[in-house]
Amino acid sequence: MADVALRKVVKRYDDVEAVRGIDLDIADHEFIVLVGPSGCGKSTTLRMIAGLEDISDGDIMIGGDVVNDVPPKDRDIAMVFQNYALYPHMTVAENMSFGLRLKHYPKAEIKARVTEAARLLDITDLIDRKPKQLSGGQRQRVAMGRAIVRNPKVFLFDEPLSNLDAKLRVQMRIEIKKVHQKVRTTTVYVTHDQVEAMTLADRVVVMNKGRIEQIGTPNELYHKPATRFVAGFIGSPAMNFIPCRLEDSGGKLNIRLTDRISFPLPPARAGRYNALPRTDKLLLGVRPEHLTESNAHLEPGVETFDTVLDVTEPMGMETLVYFGLDGTPVCGRVNPNAGAKDGAPMRLAMDLNNMHLLNEETGVVL
Amino acid sequence: MSTIAIDKAGPTRKLGSMSRDRTWALRWSYFFLVLFAIFFLTPPLYMVITSLKSSAEISAATNPWWVFHPTLANYVELLTSSQFLRFFWNSTIVSLVVVLVTMLISIPAAFALARMKFWGSTTLATGVFLTYLVPDSLLFIPLFKMLALVQDITGITLLNRWYVLLFVYPTLTVPFCTWIMIGYFASIPKELDEAAIIDGASWLQTLLRIFIPVALPGLIAATIFAFTVSWAQFLYPLVFTTSIDQLVLPVGITTTLIKGDVFNWGQIMTGALLGAAPPLIIYAFLMDYYIAGLTAGATKG
């Protein structure tokens, strides 16, 4: 087990920069998830930590040692691939023990480790089967088992659940979390699925276009996104971004969304945004769950407005409502009993205590 | 049995015109398959018939498609002639060694060209295939000149020795086998060798313990190809070997059993049939692997 550090790591392919100077410190035992859209450099970063890709610039350290030029087999890491990459001609036990056998571990120890890992992953019954006799979820367990038996310094996961169906993915997600709670090996996990990132990670690293947008705990990213990209990427349905401007009216700071709709800001927010120039092009960021049906008891900072719904999506425990504000599509989440109907007018409440204000040009959350 | 038949018939009956199309497609395919089978099996049949006749019956004006006095004399004569056994032995040893040499060169070459991306590897891979396209009828003269030169310089007798074929045949087998195996190795997911490398395997260990077992059908296909080419090669042994005791089977049969304009048909047919037996037996046992190997690129292994 060890900590991992990346210092100004760059990856260039000919004239394209896939990773543009990444700094990242991963503590011992930590579960870090790299998340971002495809092509953001997350997989490349993982492969550079594994040693499968050379780094163009910067340093990668595992356990305090610079490993830039150390081949993968000497980095003491284990990796789980999206397509499992099990050796098709070997049984489950042989697959799991391959690394140990290459290193000439004593037979008894190999057997003990494989048995232990199989027990941990609940695949003891499958130990003599070939990969093609296994289901996707079972294969993924074997791939994890192969990583666990090596007892490496670092686990690397490259979108391990993307090939599984939705139900199994949720199940395996919990499984991975349980395994990490027991094994406590430093883990770097790559995914494009923000739900996976939020549920698994101690800290999430959101990447975009080869750069790190923000590093933080799942809650930090959700409640205090640093940029428009993070705000829009984390959370589903995504955060609404509504063009707005700040106005002073009657000694109070107001936020104007449309000609019709303008709300006074709650005092805490007003104090924070007061210094902003009034001319700036601004975006109001508000999550769908902070746009709900209006009810009799409104908290301070919650403001109501009337709109006409375009489309409603009943999800069971909630209903998603879609409407437009001066042409900007907006999504809200209302109680299924609130009577939301396609094309019907509805009074909605916006919780401004949980609002975000963004600079439209720079995308920075103010 | 009956339930299976019902299961199969059920959906086809529902599909209507689709099933009618399918039935006709099947009929046509059987029609042509039978046609081809007749076309290709008639010569061997004729060979079997002729090999069972005595020379007198062959030259007699009886029905050539029927044996009136079957005899195994041709077989007995050939199998007891030291000459024929010598050809057989030469062919066997040449083919087996060539297969071995081919595999020892082709497997590492294909692995390197498929997986280790180095400068010029793609061009080299194409180049390997292009060399296969040059016909042996163009190559035999320069090859002969080259080997004569080597013989002159080193003083080792190469020409008119059966073992010269061990140097010549791989020029035919190595490019093609390398090419098949590049394709086969390329179809193995990249993650598989990455997993092996992370597990601590060297390139050689990855090749020996992952690639060769996984690509076994492809390797068997390549092996069969190399064996068949070596076994059936005619031009090179005809050019490079002349003494009777150095000949391989195809050349041996034609040079010893045709004397001037006298054709010993019974023994020629018998020799050809016996010579065709080893590849036939190998194909029969490894056919499934051979087909799996040749169609490997189509589906992901």
Interface residues (C-beta under 8 A of the other chain):
Chain A: A50 G51 L52 P71 P72 K73 I77 A78 M79 F81 Q82 N83 A85 L86 Y87 P88 H89 F98 G99 L102 K103 R146 R150
Chain B: P189 E191 L192 E194 A195 A196 I197 I198 D199 G200 A201 S202 Q205 R209 I210 P213 V214 L216 G301
